[in-house]
Amino acid sequence: MSISNLMGSSRVALSAYQSAIATTSKNISNVGNPDYVRRRADLGSLINPNSGAGFKEEDSIQRIESGFIQRQLWYKNQFLGRYETDELIYAQVETLFNEPSNSGLASMMSEFWNSWNDLGNDPESATAKAIVKDKATLMTDTFNQLSSDLNTMSREIGDDIKDTIEEVNKLLHEIKTINETMSSNYSYDLADSRDAAITKLSKHMNIEVTENRDHVVSITTGGNILVPLVNNDFVNDLEVAVPKYGEYQGVKVSFSEGGSLAAISGGTLGSLLEVQNDSIPGYLAEIDNLAMSIAEEVNLIHRTGYNLDNETGLNFFDPATDGAAGMKVSDAILSDPTRIATSSNIDEAGNGNIANAINELQNGYHLDNVKFSDYYNTLIADVGSKVQEANFLRISQEMVVTSIQNHRDSISGVSLDEEMSNLIKYEQAYQAASRMISVADELIQAVLNLI
């Protein structure tokens, strides 16, 4: 080998190991970065004499990743995002119902019925009638508050949906911007940033991701009929229409291009939409039905009874009650509880048949041919089962995602021990190449001195 060849080869080796050291150092500096995919220097390509012509990062530096594992992580993330949100929301709903407790609706209904039993035993007692009025007011207040709380929660979820849509659109545009840059100037750092954005997006909604030969990704959603969200420099933003306060169904998410509805079932957004459009309206409808049925059944009996002044035809509850939100004791009874009817016959003050009949309503079969208490308990059991189911699914899916993440980290994550070992190896090789240049320089000087 000539001295000039020795000098040239040593210079190439010096550059190659310098690049390898820089790559290893970057790996070490990102050891705590969960979005970073480790790199590995391809010394064969770096030492290639042609590496300087049209050189690209991917020609000599490998990004160690598994596309299959990464796509699996994105796919499973949508379920984790959904189950986490389900668990959080249904736990909040369970807290609103506050069952079992002394201040829950079940306890308030029980005390209401029991007050009629006490009045039936002492139908002429003004105190017993006042207690009936008070217990009825407590029960209606509980209905009112429960309806108000669910309404408020519905409004807050509507705001959450809008915020999530805004975050989704932000991520879509971020991915589109990276696409545009990478189509002409591929960069591993940009690839890391894009993968991180897609990971965040996958927690919000169900997506499908593909990548072409130019490293440009396309993202679609929609189940059987896939709709593009990002394709090259195209972004199909999501738009949302949230009903006004008091309107619970029909929150619609559509695509800005074409206006078709988005079939979003996974991620945080899928959970929020289902709770907003189905679960909360269902719970409100059930407590409305319960409130109206109690009011109607009590009024039906109360109107046939007589009070101490032989008044009849009075409603106990406001006859305009059309749900839990508006349920209240009638103004006549609120202003004067002694007007409560207890007797089934005129001029029979000691007859407590009406009070006893109203008390017996709790044992009758009304809504869906079940008792009032059983109807409400079924609702509470459904909420409780949703919480337990969401908790179980969240824990199970968390284990799945953690397992995939650990597998990904074993491939793409940075091992400090391995990188430090490589760093020492590359530094020694760099020093050897540097020493070869020194030797070549000494040989050239020796030759020059002979001339």
C-alpha beads as a LAMMPS data file, in Angstrom:
LAMMPS data file: protein, C-alpha beads

451 atoms
450 bonds

1 atom types
1 bond types

-500.0 500.0 xlo xhi
-500.0 500.0 ylo yhi
-500.0 500.0 zlo zhi

Masses

1 110.0

Atoms # bond

1 1 1 0.000 0.000 0.000
2 1 1 1.364 3.425 -0.961
3 1 1 1.756 6.139 1.629
4 1 1 -0.977 8.203 -0.060
5 1 1 -3.378 5.239 0.065
6 1 1 -2.502 4.698 3.704
7 1 1 -3.227 8.342 4.416
8 1 1 -6.525 8.224 2.507
9 1 1 -7.717 5.011 4.134
10 1 1 -6.837 6.296 7.571
11 1 1 -8.685 9.546 6.914
12 1 1 -11.817 7.642 5.841
13 1 1 -11.557 5.403 8.913
14 1 1 -11.109 8.450 11.128
15 1 1 -14.266 10.022 9.683
16 1 1 -16.197 6.746 9.990
17 1 1 -15.350 6.226 13.642
18 1 1 -15.999 9.869 14.374
19 1 1 -19.503 9.392 12.974
20 1 1 -19.914 6.160 14.985
21 1 1 -18.834 7.968 18.165
22 1 1 -21.305 10.793 17.448
23 1 1 -24.102 8.263 16.872
24 1 1 -23.299 6.413 20.088
25 1 1 -23.065 9.663 22.040
26 1 1 -26.483 10.683 20.745
27 1 1 -27.889 7.335 21.860
28 1 1 -26.457 7.852 25.345
29 1 1 -27.813 11.399 25.605
30 1 1 -31.325 10.097 24.769
31 1 1 -31.279 7.148 27.161
32 1 1 -34.249 8.623 29.069
33 1 1 -36.227 9.749 26.019
34 1 1 -39.175 7.347 25.481
35 1 1 -39.736 8.625 21.920
36 1 1 -36.174 8.081 20.779
37 1 1 -35.281 5.125 18.556
38 1 1 -31.641 4.121 18.906
39 1 1 -29.280 4.332 15.961
40 1 1 -26.448 2.071 14.934
41 1 1 -23.513 3.075 12.722
42 1 1 -22.984 0.902 9.647
43 1 1 -19.207 1.005 9.513
44 1 1 -19.152 -0.817 6.188
45 1 1 -21.047 2.021 4.541
46 1 1 -19.127 4.705 6.395
47 1 1 -15.743 3.340 5.308
48 1 1 -16.940 2.987 1.703
49 1 1 -14.945 5.482 -0.329
50 1 1 -18.130 6.566 -2.137
51 1 1 -19.960 7.455 1.058
52 1 1 -19.297 11.127 0.541
53 1 1 -21.133 11.336 -2.778
54 1 1 -24.861 11.912 -2.339
55 1 1 -24.522 10.701 1.235
56 1 1 -27.727 10.303 3.263
57 1 1 -28.172 9.514 6.934
58 1 1 -29.990 6.261 6.257
59 1 1 -27.142 5.097 3.995
60 1 1 -24.748 4.660 6.900
61 1 1 -26.788 4.990 10.119
62 1 1 -29.466 2.429 10.875
63 1 1 -32.587 3.263 12.881
64 1 1 -33.205 0.108 14.893
65 1 1 -36.950 -0.489 14.906
66 1 1 -39.669 -3.028 14.152
67 1 1 -42.490 -1.617 12.057
68 1 1 -44.756 -4.484 13.064
69 1 1 -44.234 -3.922 16.790
70 1 1 -44.736 -0.175 16.375
71 1 1 -48.022 -0.672 14.507
72 1 1 -49.168 -3.145 17.163
73 1 1 -48.466 -0.535 19.813
74 1 1 -50.539 2.048 17.949
75 1 1 -53.364 -0.442 17.459
76 1 1 -53.502 -1.476 21.112
77 1 1 -53.159 2.110 22.295
78 1 1 -56.630 2.984 21.005
79 1 1 -58.175 0.396 23.324
80 1 1 -56.130 1.540 26.305
81 1 1 -57.148 5.144 25.688
82 1 1 -60.798 4.135 25.533
83 1 1 -60.755 1.953 28.651
84 1 1 -58.869 4.562 30.686
85 1 1 -61.460 7.186 29.790
86 1 1 -64.351 4.773 30.397
87 1 1 -63.042 3.996 33.867
88 1 1 -62.597 7.667 34.727
89 1 1 -66.028 8.769 33.477
90 1 1 -68.082 5.897 34.898
91 1 1 -66.351 6.323 38.259
92 1 1 -67.506 9.960 38.192
93 1 1 -71.063 8.874 37.324
94 1 1 -70.977 6.401 40.214
95 1 1 -69.906 9.227 42.516
96 1 1 -72.842 11.353 41.347
97 1 1 -75.348 8.669 42.297
98 1 1 -73.596 8.309 45.676
99 1 1 -74.948 4.822 46.375
100 1 1 -75.165 3.257 48.848
101 1 1 -75.302 6.171 51.302
102 1 1 -77.682 7.919 53.665
103 1 1 -77.922 10.845 51.259
104 1 1 -78.468 8.842 48.077
105 1 1 -81.741 8.643 46.169
106 1 1 -82.443 5.098 47.370
107 1 1 -82.357 6.264 50.996
108 1 1 -84.472 9.335 50.206
109 1 1 -87.151 7.199 48.513
110 1 1 -87.185 4.762 51.409
111 1 1 -87.646 7.566 53.924
112 1 1 -90.409 9.058 51.769
113 1 1 -92.389 5.797 51.708
114 1 1 -91.822 5.204 55.425
115 1 1 -93.170 8.657 56.260
116 1 1 -96.482 7.657 54.618
117 1 1 -96.538 4.522 56.755
118 1 1 -96.139 6.640 59.894
119 1 1 -98.878 8.986 58.696
120 1 1 -101.190 6.002 58.070
121 1 1 -100.759 5.003 61.693
122 1 1 -101.638 8.532 62.865
123 1 1 -103.621 10.150 60.009
124 1 1 -104.724 13.211 61.994
125 1 1 -101.200 14.186 63.091
126 1 1 -100.029 17.542 61.758
127 1 1 -96.476 16.601 62.692
128 1 1 -96.623 13.381 60.674
129 1 1 -97.953 15.337 57.682
130 1 1 -95.138 17.879 58.005
131 1 1 -92.636 15.008 58.016
132 1 1 -94.211 13.584 54.833
133 1 1 -93.841 16.988 53.179
134 1 1 -90.216 17.291 54.346
135 1 1 -89.271 13.773 53.202
136 1 1 -90.952 14.382 49.856
137 1 1 -89.012 17.623 49.464
138 1 1 -85.738 15.855 50.267
139 1 1 -86.520 13.199 47.673
140 1 1 -87.466 15.713 44.963
141 1 1 -84.361 17.780 45.750
142 1 1 -82.265 14.642 45.289
143 1 1 -83.933 13.956 41.941
144 1 1 -83.339 17.587 40.928
145 1 1 -79.686 17.513 41.981
146 1 1 -78.998 14.195 40.283
147 1 1 -80.472 15.484 37.037
148 1 1 -78.500 18.719 37.337
149 1 1 -75.252 16.859 38.021
150 1 1 -75.718 14.598 35.006
151 1 1 -76.561 17.636 32.875
152 1 1 -73.402 19.371 34.048
153 1 1 -71.333 16.283 33.386
154 1 1 -72.792 16.055 29.898
155 1 1 -71.803 19.655 29.217
156 1 1 -68.272 19.042 30.532
157 1 1 -67.883 15.952 28.351
158 1 1 -69.025 18.045 25.386
159 1 1 -66.195 20.472 26.174
160 1 1 -63.780 17.532 26.500
161 1 1 -64.843 16.297 23.064
162 1 1 -64.137 19.704 21.526
163 1 1 -60.749 19.891 23.253
164 1 1 -59.857 16.381 22.094
165 1 1 -60.856 17.197 18.514
166 1 1 -58.633 20.260 18.679
167 1 1 -55.723 18.137 19.921
168 1 1 -56.351 15.527 17.196
169 1 1 -56.305 18.167 14.465
170 1 1 -53.124 19.651 15.902
171 1 1 -51.446 16.235 15.752
172 1 1 -52.684 15.642 12.194
173 1 1 -51.138 18.902 11.014
174 1 1 -47.914 18.125 12.880
175 1 1 -47.688 14.764 11.101
176 1 1 -48.489 16.410 7.755
177 1 1 -45.713 18.992 8.261
178 1 1 -43.200 16.267 9.072
179 1 1 -44.362 14.342 5.994
180 1 1 -43.630 17.329 3.777
181 1 1 -40.142 17.725 5.210
182 1 1 -39.250 14.042 5.155
183 1 1 -40.319 13.554 1.550
184 1 1 -37.320 15.677 0.499
185 1 1 -35.066 15.611 3.545
186 1 1 -35.328 12.372 5.507
187 1 1 -34.257 12.617 9.134
188 1 1 -34.329 10.096 11.955
189 1 1 -35.077 12.863 14.449
190 1 1 -38.142 13.804 12.406
191 1 1 -39.132 10.126 12.206
192 1 1 -38.965 9.953 16.011
193 1 1 -41.107 13.080 16.327
194 1 1 -43.645 11.748 13.853
195 1 1 -43.891 8.369 15.599
196 1 1 -44.420 10.174 18.911
197 1 1 -47.238 12.244 17.356
198 1 1 -48.867 9.113 15.924
199 1 1 -48.606 7.414 19.335
200 1 1 -50.448 10.339 20.935
201 1 1 -53.028 10.259 18.138
202 1 1 -53.614 6.523 18.639
203 1 1 -54.628 7.173 22.268
204 1 1 -57.363 9.512 21.037
205 1 1 -58.947 7.476 18.215
206 1 1 -58.805 4.355 16.083
207 1 1 -56.345 4.750 13.195
208 1 1 -54.569 2.768 10.476
209 1 1 -51.000 3.778 9.547
210 1 1 -49.060 2.961 6.370
211 1 1 -45.686 4.244 5.141
212 1 1 -44.503 4.417 1.528
213 1 1 -40.996 4.100 0.122
214 1 1 -40.446 7.839 0.414
215 1 1 -40.978 7.576 4.187
216 1 1 -44.310 9.426 3.952
217 1 1 -47.048 8.031 6.184
218 1 1 -50.760 7.882 5.458
219 1 1 -53.266 7.727 8.309
220 1 1 -56.847 6.566 7.907
221 1 1 -59.774 5.869 10.213
222 1 1 -63.288 4.506 9.994
223 1 1 -63.449 0.725 10.349
224 1 1 -64.509 -1.027 7.136
225 1 1 -64.586 2.158 5.063
226 1 1 -61.252 3.860 5.681
227 1 1 -61.228 7.642 5.417
228 1 1 -57.901 9.460 4.988
229 1 1 -56.842 11.771 7.804
230 1 1 -53.316 12.434 6.541
231 1 1 -52.022 11.584 3.074
232 1 1 -48.824 13.263 1.856
233 1 1 -49.568 16.985 2.296
234 1 1 -53.339 16.478 2.721
235 1 1 -55.093 16.795 6.094
236 1 1 -58.732 15.937 6.666
237 1 1 -59.562 17.851 9.858
238 1 1 -62.258 16.651 12.216
239 1 1 -65.187 18.897 13.037
240 1 1 -67.621 18.526 15.919
241 1 1 -71.137 19.776 16.602
242 1 1 -71.998 19.686 20.316
243 1 1 -75.653 20.238 21.287
244 1 1 -76.604 23.016 23.622
245 1 1 -76.834 22.488 27.379
246 1 1 -79.785 20.239 28.124
247 1 1 -79.557 18.388 24.806
248 1 1 -77.721 15.128 25.250
249 1 1 -77.855 13.065 22.110
250 1 1 -76.469 13.685 18.685
251 1 1 -72.897 14.912 19.198
252 1 1 -71.540 14.436 15.693
253 1 1 -67.949 14.314 14.519
254 1 1 -67.476 14.777 10.793
255 1 1 -64.664 15.256 8.291
256 1 1 -63.929 18.728 6.967
257 1 1 -63.545 17.284 3.468
258 1 1 -66.930 16.002 2.289
259 1 1 -68.681 16.412 5.624
260 1 1 -69.289 12.678 6.145
261 1 1 -69.616 11.434 9.710
262 1 1 -66.534 9.912 11.312
263 1 1 -66.913 6.361 12.639
264 1 1 -64.801 6.821 15.762
265 1 1 -64.989 3.917 18.172
266 1 1 -61.571 3.765 19.804
267 1 1 -59.425 5.936 22.007
268 1 1 -60.401 8.747 24.325
269 1 1 -62.657 10.241 21.679
270 1 1 -64.564 6.997 21.142
271 1 1 -65.257 6.732 24.865
272 1 1 -66.346 10.357 25.224
273 1 1 -68.722 10.106 22.267
274 1 1 -70.371 6.926 23.535
275 1 1 -70.866 8.306 27.045
276 1 1 -72.167 11.621 25.717
277 1 1 -74.518 10.171 23.111
278 1 1 -75.696 6.974 24.817
279 1 1 -74.816 6.446 28.476
280 1 1 -75.685 9.782 30.071
281 1 1 -78.888 10.263 28.026
282 1 1 -79.860 6.737 29.085
283 1 1 -79.293 7.449 32.780
284 1 1 -81.207 10.720 32.543
285 1 1 -84.114 9.007 30.802
286 1 1 -84.277 6.369 33.524
287 1 1 -84.324 8.784 36.451
288 1 1 -86.857 10.917 34.544
289 1 1 -89.086 7.876 34.109
290 1 1 -88.714 7.015 37.779
291 1 1 -89.551 10.552 38.926
292 1 1 -92.577 10.857 36.648
293 1 1 -93.903 7.426 37.602
294 1 1 -93.652 8.125 41.334
295 1 1 -95.334 11.509 40.894
296 1 1 -98.131 10.079 38.748
297 1 1 -98.840 7.073 40.976
298 1 1 -98.845 9.140 44.187
299 1 1 -101.032 11.836 42.646
300 1 1 -103.436 9.243 41.278
301 1 1 -104.139 7.924 44.777
302 1 1 -103.845 11.263 46.587
303 1 1 -106.488 12.899 44.376
304 1 1 -109.066 10.308 45.527
305 1 1 -108.486 11.025 49.230
306 1 1 -109.800 13.546 51.737
307 1 1 -107.958 15.694 54.247
308 1 1 -109.214 16.987 57.592
309 1 1 -111.152 19.743 55.827
310 1 1 -112.749 17.170 53.500
311 1 1 -110.847 18.578 50.508
312 1 1 -110.337 16.119 47.678
313 1 1 -108.839 16.109 44.197
314 1 1 -105.534 17.616 45.347
315 1 1 -102.259 16.593 43.734
316 1 1 -99.424 15.802 46.128
317 1 1 -96.713 16.415 43.518
318 1 1 -96.769 19.192 40.936
319 1 1 -98.770 17.685 38.039
320 1 1 -96.448 19.466 35.565
321 1 1 -93.605 17.133 36.591
322 1 1 -92.055 15.907 33.327
323 1 1 -88.828 14.508 34.691
324 1 1 -86.350 14.473 37.540
325 1 1 -85.237 18.069 36.908
326 1 1 -88.697 19.557 37.476
327 1 1 -90.042 17.200 40.126
328 1 1 -91.419 19.018 43.177
329 1 1 -94.147 18.883 45.788
330 1 1 -97.263 20.816 44.785
331 1 1 -97.530 24.391 46.006
332 1 1 -100.699 23.588 47.945
333 1 1 -98.950 20.921 50.029
334 1 1 -95.753 22.945 50.436
335 1 1 -97.642 25.927 51.836
336 1 1 -99.886 23.842 54.101
337 1 1 -98.935 20.184 54.813
338 1 1 -102.220 19.690 56.734
339 1 1 -103.950 19.579 53.356
340 1 1 -102.355 16.173 52.719
341 1 1 -105.141 13.642 52.137
342 1 1 -105.170 10.546 54.364
343 1 1 -108.774 9.302 54.372
344 1 1 -110.516 7.322 51.659
345 1 1 -113.940 8.614 52.773
346 1 1 -115.384 12.020 53.578
347 1 1 -115.824 12.895 57.253
348 1 1 -113.542 10.039 58.393
349 1 1 -110.550 11.881 59.827
350 1 1 -109.152 8.766 61.469
351 1 1 -109.201 6.775 58.222
352 1 1 -105.612 6.343 57.028
353 1 1 -106.353 4.239 53.946
354 1 1 -104.947 6.793 51.458
355 1 1 -101.699 7.150 53.385
356 1 1 -101.396 3.371 53.605
357 1 1 -102.173 2.963 49.910
358 1 1 -99.455 5.434 48.959
359 1 1 -97.036 3.630 51.272
360 1 1 -97.879 0.364 49.502
361 1 1 -96.842 1.845 46.158
362 1 1 -93.264 0.934 47.031
363 1 1 -94.240 -2.747 46.926
364 1 1 -96.172 -2.530 43.678
365 1 1 -94.961 -3.266 40.152
366 1 1 -94.869 -0.189 37.984
367 1 1 -92.020 0.778 35.656
368 1 1 -91.135 -2.138 33.377
369 1 1 -93.307 -4.198 35.731
370 1 1 -90.809 -3.877 38.595
371 1 1 -90.796 -2.097 41.939
372 1 1 -89.556 1.475 42.100
373 1 1 -86.605 0.423 44.254
374 1 1 -85.720 -2.472 41.938
375 1 1 -85.872 -0.177 38.911
376 1 1 -83.460 2.250 40.541
377 1 1 -81.196 -0.512 41.874
378 1 1 -80.916 -1.935 38.366
379 1 1 -79.699 1.457 37.177
380 1 1 -77.132 1.647 39.976
381 1 1 -75.998 -1.916 39.294
382 1 1 -75.481 -1.030 35.632
383 1 1 -73.273 1.936 36.562
384 1 1 -71.313 -0.215 39.003
385 1 1 -70.802 -2.961 36.439
386 1 1 -69.577 -0.379 33.909
387 1 1 -66.978 0.816 36.412
388 1 1 -65.820 -2.718 37.180
389 1 1 -65.750 -3.692 33.518
390 1 1 -63.779 -0.588 32.546
391 1 1 -61.335 -1.182 35.399
392 1 1 -60.802 -4.801 34.366
393 1 1 -60.367 -3.923 30.698
394 1 1 -58.029 -1.042 31.500
395 1 1 -55.791 -3.235 33.653
396 1 1 -55.774 -6.014 31.040
397 1 1 -55.043 -3.644 28.165
398 1 1 -52.387 -1.853 30.211
399 1 1 -50.588 -5.177 30.584
400 1 1 -50.839 -5.803 26.832
401 1 1 -49.518 -2.340 25.939
402 1 1 -46.743 -2.606 28.546
403 1 1 -45.696 -5.955 27.105
404 1 1 -45.566 -4.526 23.568
405 1 1 -43.770 -1.429 24.821
406 1 1 -41.175 -3.582 26.588
407 1 1 -40.695 -5.584 23.380
408 1 1 -40.282 -2.345 21.429
409 1 1 -37.795 -1.017 23.988
410 1 1 -35.786 -4.230 23.777
411 1 1 -35.363 -3.502 20.054
412 1 1 -35.388 0.275 19.832
413 1 1 -34.518 1.387 23.340
414 1 1 -31.066 2.521 24.401
415 1 1 -28.987 0.202 26.613
416 1 1 -26.486 2.324 28.484
417 1 1 -24.119 -0.601 29.063
418 1 1 -24.125 -1.542 25.372
419 1 1 -23.620 2.045 24.233
420 1 1 -20.764 2.648 26.666
421 1 1 -19.082 -0.520 25.418
422 1 1 -19.492 0.653 21.819
423 1 1 -18.204 4.103 22.709
424 1 1 -14.997 2.659 24.161
425 1 1 -14.573 0.436 21.108
426 1 1 -15.098 3.283 18.641
427 1 1 -12.814 5.651 20.560
428 1 1 -10.022 3.080 20.505
429 1 1 -10.558 2.538 16.774
430 1 1 -10.570 6.313 16.267
431 1 1 -7.286 6.589 18.132
432 1 1 -5.851 3.779 15.991
433 1 1 -6.905 5.560 12.802
434 1 1 -5.419 8.763 14.139
435 1 1 -2.196 6.928 14.908
436 1 1 -2.130 5.578 11.321
437 1 1 -2.349 9.132 9.999
438 1 1 0.539 10.103 12.248
439 1 1 2.566 7.154 10.960
440 1 1 1.785 8.101 7.343
441 1 1 2.785 11.670 8.071
442 1 1 6.075 10.518 9.585
443 1 1 6.775 8.360 6.521
444 1 1 6.100 11.298 4.199
445 1 1 8.446 13.493 6.236
446 1 1 11.119 10.784 6.107
447 1 1 10.815 10.553 2.320
448 1 1 10.992 14.323 1.953
449 1 1 14.150 14.439 4.050
450 1 1 15.789 11.911 1.706
451 1 1 15.261 14.120 -1.309

Bonds

1 1 1 2
2 1 2 3
3 1 3 4
4 1 4 5
5 1 5 6
6 1 6 7
7 1 7 8
8 1 8 9
9 1 9 10
10 1 10 11
11 1 11 12
12 1 12 13
13 1 13 14
14 1 14 15
15 1 15 16
16 1 16 17
17 1 17 18
18 1 18 19
19 1 19 20
20 1 20 21
21 1 21 22
22 1 22 23
23 1 23 24
24 1 24 25
25 1 25 26
26 1 26 27
27 1 27 28
28 1 28 29
29 1 29 30
30 1 30 31
31 1 31 32
32 1 32 33
33 1 33 34
34 1 34 35
35 1 35 36
36 1 36 37
37 1 37 38
38 1 38 39
39 1 39 40
40 1 40 41
41 1 41 42
42 1 42 43
43 1 43 44
44 1 44 45
45 1 45 46
46 1 46 47
47 1 47 48
48 1 48 49
49 1 49 50
50 1 50 51
51 1 51 52
52 1 52 53
53 1 53 54
54 1 54 55
55 1 55 56
56 1 56 57
57 1 57 58
58 1 58 59
59 1 59 60
60 1 60 61
61 1 61 62
62 1 62 63
63 1 63 64
64 1 64 65
65 1 65 66
66 1 66 67
67 1 67 68
68 1 68 69
69 1 69 70
70 1 70 71
71 1 71 72
72 1 72 73
73 1 73 74
74 1 74 75
75 1 75 76
76 1 76 77
77 1 77 78
78 1 78 79
79 1 79 80
80 1 80 81
81 1 81 82
82 1 82 83
83 1 83 84
84 1 84 85
85 1 85 86
86 1 86 87
87 1 87 88
88 1 88 89
89 1 89 90
90 1 90 91
91 1 91 92
92 1 92 93
93 1 93 94
94 1 94 95
95 1 95 96
96 1 96 97
97 1 97 98
98 1 98 99
99 1 99 100
100 1 100 101
101 1 101 102
102 1 102 103
103 1 103 104
104 1 104 105
105 1 105 106
106 1 106 107
107 1 107 108
108 1 108 109
109 1 109 110
110 1 110 111
111 1 111 112
112 1 112 113
113 1 113 114
114 1 114 115
115 1 115 116
116 1 116 117
117 1 117 118
118 1 118 119
119 1 119 120
120 1 120 121
121 1 121 122
122 1 122 123
123 1 123 124
124 1 124 125
125 1 125 126
126 1 126 127
127 1 127 128
128 1 128 129
129 1 129 130
130 1 130 131
131 1 131 132
132 1 132 133
133 1 133 134
134 1 134 135
135 1 135 136
136 1 136 137
137 1 137 138
138 1 138 139
139 1 139 140
140 1 140 141
141 1 141 142
142 1 142 143
143 1 143 144
144 1 144 145
145 1 145 146
146 1 146 147
147 1 147 148
148 1 148 149
149 1 149 150
150 1 150 151
151 1 151 152
152 1 152 153
153 1 153 154
154 1 154 155
155 1 155 156
156 1 156 157
157 1 157 158
158 1 158 159
159 1 159 160
160 1 160 161
161 1 161 162
162 1 162 163
163 1 163 164
164 1 164 165
165 1 165 166
166 1 166 167
167 1 167 168
168 1 168 169
169 1 169 170
170 1 170 171
171 1 171 172
172 1 172 173
173 1 173 174
174 1 174 175
175 1 175 176
176 1 176 177
177 1 177 178
178 1 178 179
179 1 179 180
180 1 180 181
181 1 181 182
182 1 182 183
183 1 183 184
184 1 184 185
185 1 185 186
186 1 186 187
187 1 187 188
188 1 188 189
189 1 189 190
190 1 190 191
191 1 191 192
192 1 192 193
193 1 193 194
194 1 194 195
195 1 195 196
196 1 196 197
197 1 197 198
198 1 198 199
199 1 199 200
200 1 200 201
201 1 201 202
202 1 202 203
203 1 203 204
204 1 204 205
205 1 205 206
206 1 206 207
207 1 207 208
208 1 208 209
209 1 209 210
210 1 210 211
211 1 211 212
212 1 212 213
213 1 213 214
214 1 214 215
215 1 215 216
216 1 216 217
217 1 217 218
218 1 218 219
219 1 219 220
220 1 220 221
221 1 221 222
222 1 222 223
223 1 223 224
224 1 224 225
225 1 225 226
226 1 226 227
227 1 227 228
228 1 228 229
229 1 229 230
230 1 230 231
231 1 231 232
232 1 232 233
233 1 233 234
234 1 234 235
235 1 235 236
236 1 236 237
237 1 237 238
238 1 238 239
239 1 239 240
240 1 240 241
241 1 241 242
242 1 242 243
243 1 243 244
244 1 244 245
245 1 245 246
246 1 246 247
247 1 247 248
248 1 248 249
249 1 249 250
250 1 250 251
251 1 251 252
252 1 252 253
253 1 253 254
254 1 254 255
255 1 255 256
256 1 256 257
257 1 257 258
258 1 258 259
259 1 259 260
260 1 260 261
261 1 261 262
262 1 262 263
263 1 263 264
264 1 264 265
265 1 265 266
266 1 266 267
267 1 267 268
268 1 268 269
269 1 269 270
270 1 270 271
271 1 271 272
272 1 272 273
273 1 273 274
274 1 274 275
275 1 275 276
276 1 276 277
277 1 277 278
278 1 278 279
279 1 279 280
280 1 280 281
281 1 281 282
282 1 282 283
283 1 283 284
284 1 284 285
285 1 285 286
286 1 286 287
287 1 287 288
288 1 288 289
289 1 289 290
290 1 290 291
291 1 291 292
292 1 292 293
293 1 293 294
294 1 294 295
295 1 295 296
296 1 296 297
297 1 297 298
298 1 298 299
299 1 299 300
300 1 300 301
301 1 301 302
302 1 302 303
303 1 303 304
304 1 304 305
305 1 305 306
306 1 306 307
307 1 307 308
308 1 308 309
309 1 309 310
310 1 310 311
311 1 311 312
312 1 312 313
313 1 313 314
314 1 314 315
315 1 315 316
316 1 316 317
317 1 317 318
318 1 318 319
319 1 319 320
320 1 320 321
321 1 321 322
322 1 322 323
323 1 323 324
324 1 324 325
325 1 325 326
326 1 326 327
327 1 327 328
328 1 328 329
329 1 329 330
330 1 330 331
331 1 331 332
332 1 332 333
333 1 333 334
334 1 334 335
335 1 335 336
336 1 336 337
337 1 337 338
338 1 338 339
339 1 339 340
340 1 340 341
341 1 341 342
342 1 342 343
343 1 343 344
344 1 344 345
345 1 345 346
346 1 346 347
347 1 347 348
348 1 348 349
349 1 349 350
350 1 350 351
351 1 351 352
352 1 352 353
353 1 353 354
354 1 354 355
355 1 355 356
356 1 356 357
357 1 357 358
358 1 358 359
359 1 359 360
360 1 360 361
361 1 361 362
362 1 362 363
363 1 363 364
364 1 364 365
365 1 365 366
366 1 366 367
367 1 367 368
368 1 368 369
369 1 369 370
370 1 370 371
371 1 371 372
372 1 372 373
373 1 373 374
374 1 374 375
375 1 375 376
376 1 376 377
377 1 377 378
378 1 378 379
379 1 379 380
380 1 380 381
381 1 381 382
382 1 382 383
383 1 383 384
384 1 384 385
385 1 385 386
386 1 386 387
387 1 387 388
388 1 388 389
389 1 389 390
390 1 390 391
391 1 391 392
392 1 392 393
393 1 393 394
394 1 394 395
395 1 395 396
396 1 396 397
397 1 397 398
398 1 398 399
399 1 399 400
400 1 400 401
401 1 401 402
402 1 402 403
403 1 403 404
404 1 404 405
405 1 405 406
406 1 406 407
407 1 407 408
408 1 408 409
409 1 409 410
410 1 410 411
411 1 411 412
412 1 412 413
413 1 413 414
414 1 414 415
415 1 415 416
416 1 416 417
417 1 417 418
418 1 418 419
419 1 419 420
420 1 420 421
421 1 421 422
422 1 422 423
423 1 423 424
424 1 424 425
425 1 425 426
426 1 426 427
427 1 427 428
428 1 428 429
429 1 429 430
430 1 430 431
431 1 431 432
432 1 432 433
433 1 433 434
434 1 434 435
435 1 435 436
436 1 436 437
437 1 437 438
438 1 438 439
439 1 439 440
440 1 440 441
441 1 441 442
442 1 442 443
443 1 443 444
444 1 444 445
445 1 445 446
446 1 446 447
447 1 447 448
448 1 448 449
449 1 449 450
450 1 450 451
